[in-house]
Structures are given as structure tokens and as C-alpha cells.
């Protein structure tokens, strides 16, 4: 196991949660719901960041770790990617939740609308935390760059800012206080460091499976983009604003990964 600065590990684990909290704090700055055009731009930006992070920080390193296996080097990336999609699909199917657009999914239950909305965010934050944990575990055990892990963490935090705002504002609009909306929005992100820590606890046993785990995390993150962010960005008018946001988010995350990785 390689020597990695403990402080850097803690920072990488906490940055995504801080991004969610920062976004949730928008509820103190805005009187009403986020304007549709701004929401589309933020969702598109978040989508671009997550797609770039999935490709540059997870899928490409997954393939590179298996490069010595010839044509079979792509197998772990493919298996892990599909596994990540399948895992999130299963979680979405068995957990009652509501999207920010108001669409309800999962089995029927007596949970309140607010609880279902919070569940939706929490469900999709957990694999992001796992992705950071996998990247840190790679730095500890497999020669993965710690700087790249922090770049991934920062990218996730950047996309968590609009996500936190998009969640806390509807919670306030539904009748909750600003403080409660901020608290619930922020707490939805606490599962990210939890997911990262759970992965790190098993880091030493994960070394042979690291290519699969990196691509699994990528699949989970891409599922969120395809299932949640892109449809909400493309819905209704002004979808081109979301497209521009996607391009900017992708470019920013690509630069972060190259510069820091």
C-alpha cells in the first residue's frame, strides 16, 4: 500500500459534501424557485462535469490498468460500466422517490413528497461518494494519482452545487423553512463521504478488482446523467442552454483532470 497524505484523503472525501451544502445554501439567497433557464444551464453543466469525470478520471484509468492484457484490456471497463448502470437501475426500481421535475418512481409508499425527493438525491449521491473512494483506493493500492482523485472529487463537488440548489429550492417552495430546506439538501450529500469511507475500508482487498471498480463508479455516475440530468435539461423550451452548460462543464472537468492528474 502506497503512502498517501491523510489530509489529502480527508479533503477528497469531504469536498463533494461541501459542494452539496454550498448549493443548498442558495435557498438563503433566492426568494423563489430557480428560473427555468438557470436550472437548465446548471443541470447541463453538472451533466458535462459528470460525463467528463466518468471518462477521464474513471474509464480511461480502468482501461490503462489492464493495458497489458491486449484486446481483453477493455473487458473490465465494459463489465464494470454495465454493472454500475444495473446497480443504479435496481436501486431506482426498489426505492420510492420523486424527481425534481415531480415524476414519481419506485414502489408505492406512504412517504411524503419531501422525503421522496430527498431519497432521489441521496440515492444518486451515494455512488458519487463511492467513485471518490475508489479513486482514493486506487491511489493507495494501484498507483492511481492522488491528484486525479482530488480532481474527480472537485468535479463532483462542482456538479453538486447546482444539484444542492435544485433540491433545496423545491423543498422550500413545498412549504418548508429555509433552514429545513438547507439542512435536508445538505444532509442528502452526507452519504458521499460515507460511501467513500466504506470503499476505503475494503481498499486492500480491492486491488485486483480496481479496473472493475473504477468503471463501475463511472457507470453509476453516467446512469444519473442519462436518467436524471439530461431529461430534465432537454424538457420544454430553451434546451440549447443546457447544451451550452454541458459543453462548459465537460471542458472544465477535462481541464481539471489533465492539469491535476
Secondary structure as GFF3:
##gff-version 3
##sequence-region A 1 261
A	DSSP	alpha_helix	6	24	.	.	.	ID=ss1
A	DSSP	three_ten_helix	25	28	.	.	.	ID=ss2
A	DSSP	alpha_helix	36	52	.	.	.	ID=ss3
A	DSSP	pi_helix	53	59	.	.	.	ID=ss4
A	DSSP	alpha_helix	60	65	.	.	.	ID=ss5
A	DSSP	three_ten_helix	67	74	.	.	.	ID=ss6
A	DSSP	alpha_helix	75	94	.	.	.	ID=ss7
A	DSSP	beta_strand	97	98	.	.	.	ID=ss8
A	DSSP	beta_strand	104	105	.	.	.	ID=ss9
A	DSSP	alpha_helix	113	141	.	.	.	ID=ss10
A	DSSP	alpha_helix	146	173	.	.	.	ID=ss11
A	DSSP	alpha_helix	178	187	.	.	.	ID=ss12
A	DSSP	alpha_helix	190	201	.	.	.	ID=ss13
A	DSSP	alpha_helix	203	206	.	.	.	ID=ss14
A	DSSP	three_ten_helix	207	209	.	.	.	ID=ss15
A	DSSP	alpha_helix	210	224	.	.	.	ID=ss16
A	DSSP	pi_helix	225	229	.	.	.	ID=ss17
A	DSSP	alpha_helix	230	234	.	.	.	ID=ss18
A	DSSP	alpha_helix	239	260	.	.	.	ID=ss19
###
